[in-house]
Amino acid sequence: MSEFARFLFGRQTRRRWLHLIIGGALAMPYVFVGQLVVGPATDSRYVFNDLPLQLLSFALGLPLAAVTSVLFPLTRPLEAGAVRWLCGVDRDRLAYGPARTRDAKGRTAAWFTLHLGLGGIISGMSLAVPPFAGFLVALPLIVWLGGTEFVELPEALEQTWVVALAPVAGTATLLALAGCAAVCGALLARWAPALLGPTPEDRLAAAEARAADLAVRNRLARELHDSVGHALSAVTLQASAARRVLDTDPEFVREALAAIEDTTRRTVGELDAVLGVLRDGDAPGTAPAPTLAADLDCLLRRTRASGLRVTATVDADPAALPPVLSREAYRIVQEGLSNALKHAGDGAAVRLRIEVTDGHLEITVENPVAPTPELRPGGGHGLRGIADRARLLGGTTRAGAAQGMWRLYVRLPTKGPA
């Protein structure tokens, strides 16, 4: 019983009833246009007082509503918003973009016609039924008070048994109105996903938007990992080495502190560059993203200040590389040296080689693997980030350990996907 009462008078039902009333209000202009056609066609000057002519005007107005929804593609998002808030339909089952395709326009027209048709019927019933039902409920009281002297009643209502049953009939009429509104609201909520739901094109566009957003997030994550991870690894090693010789080698401590200051200052600039990493050009006041041509020497100097003995061989002109390739190659070298900082051990010898061969930029980083490497800051996603960068540029990556040496090899095309 409680479920039935909730179905007739629950909060969701009342909201759907309101949605139907809105549909009836939207139908009124089309009914007025229908009256302009019905009146002259039937030679009637009182269409508004004639129920059959009113229904005919209503029937003529609905096709006009369908045409309107086709001519105005924004009808679909407006209707979808109302359905979401008033009918309780999940937003993921509705399309919020304008109807552009023929299929989407046809389904929107069907929905708009259905909404205004059922809404007009329920609105008319909501205006007419409650006063009539109220009169039936109050009829025994009117008769008892002698109100029949002032109110002319039909002969059928003057019989005693009719007067006694009038309140029951009035209550049943109100329940019938509530039931009709509840059923129509439930039907609209059920049909909304089929008529206002996304088309295959909408689903594809949404999937592409999610993929683009995920790509942006992954790209930013790689940039932050490479710049901040390398900086933290370098600063940790520099601070650790300075702490061990704090009392015996003040000059080394001063150099380590200077290197820490330079590393942190540089990293702050790179963090600023991350904000515009996916733009073709940097916004005014934004530091440019580091590149192999402009920042390799500084990167090597900071890495050596951390305690690694880096031997770099560059058989290429970084300035001749495409800007995107130079930027991504810098990040790959940075991550390779960062891995060496974390896993090779203090004072390890690292070999870096950068060369251009057969139209490809080749990057090789080799370093010994410490027997018990000290845990350094980093999320363990560096190699995955290198592989992602190489794949986006159309290149390949190989990494692995053999005979106590770790070797990272990346081969990137100088032209093509980059």
N, C-alpha and C positions, 0 to 999 in steps of 0.2 A: 504493500500500500504506500509506503514511504517513497519507493522508487517511482511509482506512478505520480504521486504528488510532486516529486522533484522534476519529473518529465514535463508536467503541466505548468508548474509555477517556479521552477528553480531559477537560479541566477543566470545560467547559460541560456535557458529558454527565454527569459525576459530580454536578454541582450539580442537574441535572434529575432524576437518580436520587434524590437526597435529597428533592427536591420530591415525587416519587412516594411515597417512604417516609412523608413527612408525611401525604400523602393516605390511605395505608393506616392510619396511626395514628388519623386523624380518623374513619375508617370503623368502627373497632372498637366504639364505643358503639352504633352502629346495628346492627351484627352481633349484639351481645348482646341488643338489643331483639328482633331477628328470631328469636333462639333461644328467647326467651320465648313466641313465637307458635308456632314450629315444634315445640318439644318437646311441649306438650300436644296439638297437632293430630295428631302422629304417634305419640303414646303412647311416645315414646322418652325415656329418662332420660340417654342418653349422646350428646347431639347433638354435643358437642365432639369426639368420637372418630369421627364418621361424616362422611366427606368430602361425600357428596351432600347430607346435611342441613346441613352447614356452608355449602355453596354456595347452598342454598335460603334459609338465614338471611341470607346476604350479599345475595341478590337482593331479599329483602323489606326489608332495611335501606336500600337506595339510595333508594327513593321517600320514606322518612322524611327522608333527608338533603336531598332537593329541597325538601320542605315547610319544613324548618328554614331553608334559605337564603331562602325567600320571606318567612318570618315575621321574619327578622332582616336588615334592609337593609344593616347594616354588614358582612355577609359579602362583598360585592363589594370594598370597599376593602381588607379583610384579604387576600382572595385576590389582588387586583391587586398588593399589596405583595410577596407571596411570589413571584408570577410575575415581577415586575420583577427581584428580586434573585437568584432561583434559576434562572429559565428564560431570562434574558438578553433579555427583551422591552423595547423602548424605552418609557419612561414616557409619552411623548406619545401612544402608541397604546392606552393604558389609561385607564379612568375611575377616579378615586379617591374620588368622592363616593358616598354610600349609594344603593342602587337604590330609586328612588321610583316610577317609572312601571311599568306592566304589562309593557311590552316589556323594560325593564331587569331586572325581577325574573325574567321567564321565561328570559332569556339567562343570568342568574346561576345560576338553578336548574340549567339544562342543564350549565353549566361545573362547578358543585359536584358534581353527580352523576358527570360524566365524570372529574373529578379523583379522587374517592373510589373510583370503580369501577376505573379503571386502577391507581390507587395501591394498592388492596387486592390486586389480582392480582399486581402486581410485588412487593409486600411479602411475600405468601405464597410466591412463587417465590424471593425472596431468602432466606427462612428455610429453605426445604426443599431447594433445588437445591445450594448449596455443600457441605453435609455429604455428600449422595449422590455428588456429583462427586468430592469428596475421597476418599471410600471407593473409588470406581472407580480413581482414579489410584494409590492405595496398594495395590490388590488384589494385583498381582504380588509386592510386597514381603511382604504378609501371607502369601501362599501359600508363598513361599520360606522364611520364618521359621517355618513350621509353625503359623501362627495359626489355620488352619482347624480345629484341634482344639478351640479355644475359641470360634470363631465359626461358627455354623451357616449355610452358604451354600446357596442354591437349586441344584438340579442343573444348571441352565443355566450357572451361573458356575463350575462345577467343571471344565469342559472347558478344555483347554490353549489353544486358539485364542481362546476368550472371555477368558481371563485375560490373554493377550498384548495383546488389543485394548482391554482395559478402560481403560488410561490415555488412549488416544485418545478413547474415548467420554466419559470424564469431562471432558477438556479441551473437547470439542465441546459438552458440556452447559453448561459455564461460559460459553463463547462465545455459546451460544444465549441464556442469561440476559442477558448484557451486550447482545446485539443487541435483545432484546425491550425492555429498559429504555431503550436509546438511541432506538428507534423510538417508543415511547410518550412519552418526554420530548420528542422532536422534534414529534410530533403535537400535544401540549398547547401547546407554544410557538407552533405555527402557528395553532392555533384560538383561542388566548387573545385576540388583538385583536378577533376577530369576536364572541366571547361576553362578554368583559370590557371591550371598547372603549367609548368614549363614545357616547351616543345623540345624536341631533340636538339635544335639549334641553340635554345636557351641553356640546356644542360651542357652542351659542348662549350659555350661561351663561359659558363660558370666554372667548368673544369679548367679551362685555359687561364681564367683569372686566378684560381687557386694555385695552379702550377706556377704562374708568374710570381705570385706572392711568396710561394715557397722558395722559388729561385732567388728572390731578393733576400729572404731571410738567410738562406744558406750562404749566399755571397757575403753578406755582412758578417756572418759567423766566421767564415774563413778569414776575412780581413782582420777581424778582431783577434782570432786565434793566432794568426801569423805575426801580427805586429806586437800585440800585448804579450803573447806567450814568449816570443823571442826576447823582448825587453825584460820580462820577469826572470827568465833563465839567466840572462847576462848579468842583471843586477844582483841576483842571488849569489852567483859565483864570485862577482867582484866584492861584494860585502863579506862573503865567507873568507876569501883570501886575505882581505884587509884585516879582518878580525884576528886571523892566525898570526899575522906579523905586526900587529899594532904596536908592540913594544920594541921590536927589533929592527924594523925597516919603515920609518916614518915617510920616507920618500915614496915608497910603493903605495902606502896608504893614501897619500895625497893624490897620486895618479889614479888609484881606484875610485876615490871619491869624485874626481873630475870626470872619469868615465861614466860613473853612475849619473852624475848631473847631466852629461851630454845625452846619455841613453834615455833618461826620463823626459828631457826636453824634446828629443826627437819623437818619442812615442806619443807625446801629447799632440804634436803636429800631425802624426799619422792617424790618431783617433779623430781629429777634425776632418781629415781627408776621407775617412770611412763614410761620413755622412753624405758625401757626393760621389761615392765610388761607382755608382751605376749611371751617372750623368756623363754625357760626352764632354762637356766642359765644366770647369769648376766655377762655383758661384763666387762673386766678389768677396774677398776676405777669407776664402777657404784655402787652406794649404793644399798644394797639388799632391796627388798620390805619388809615393816614391817609385822610381824607375831604375832599371839596371844602368842606364846611361848616366844618370845624375847622382845616384846614391850608393853605388857598389863600393866605392872606396871608403865611404863613411861606415858602411855596414862591416866591412872587413876590419876597420880600425877598432870599432866597438867590440867585435868578437875577439880580436887579439887582446884587447885590454881585459877581457874576462879570463884570460889564462890559456886559451888555446893557441897553438902554433899553426897558423893557417898559411898554407902555401897556395897561392892563387895563380893560375895560368889562364890568361884571357886571349884567345886567338880569334877575336871578333871585334867588330866596331859596334859597341852598344848603341851609339848615336844613330846608326843606320837601321836599327830595328824598328818595326812599327810600334807606335806608342802602347797599344794594348799588349803586345808581346813583351815589350820591355818592362811594363808594369808587372805582368804575371810572372815573368822570369825572375824579377827581383824577389817576389814573394816566395817563389820556389827555392831560390838560393837562401833566402832568409830562414825558411823552415828547415832546410837541410842543415844549415849551421846551428840552428836552435836544437835540432835533434842531437847533433854532435856535442853541444854544450851539456845536454841532459844525460847522455849515455856514454860518452867517450872517457870522461874523467878529467881531472885538472891536469893541465900541461900536455894534453894529448896533441899529436900531430894530425892535422886535417889537410887533405889535398882537395882543392877545388879547381875544376877545369871547365872553361866556357869556350866553346868554339862553334863555328858555322861550317857544316859539311853537307854537301849535296842539297842545298836549299833548306836545311834544317838547323835549328839551334840546339846544340847538345850541351847538357849540364850534367856534370859528374861530381859527386861529393863522396869522399872516402875517409873513413875515420876508424880507429880501433874501437872495439867494444870492451868496456871495462868488465872484469870478472864479476864484480858486484857493483853495478852502477848506482850512484846516489840518486834518490828520487828528487826530481826537479819539478817546478811548476809546469803545468801543461795538461790538457785534457785527453791526450792520447789520440787525437784526431788529425794529427799533422799529415801523416801519409795519405789518409783519405782525402784531405784538402788538396794535397799535391796532385793526386790522381784526378780529382774533379777539375782542377785548373787545366791539367794536360788534356783531358778529354774534351773540355770545352774549346780548346785551341786546336783540336784535331791531332794531338800528339799521343805519345805513349810513355809509360813509366815502368821502371823495374827497380825493386829494392829488396835487399836481403843480405844476410851475413854469411861469410865463408872464411874459414881459417882465421878467425879472430878479427876480421875486418868487416865493417858495414859499408855497403856501396849503394848509393842512390844514383840512378841514371834516368834522365828525362830527355826526351827527343821531341822537339816542337817544330812544326813547319813555319818558315818565315813568311809564307803567303798562304792564302786559302781561308780556312774557317776563322783564323784569328782576325 
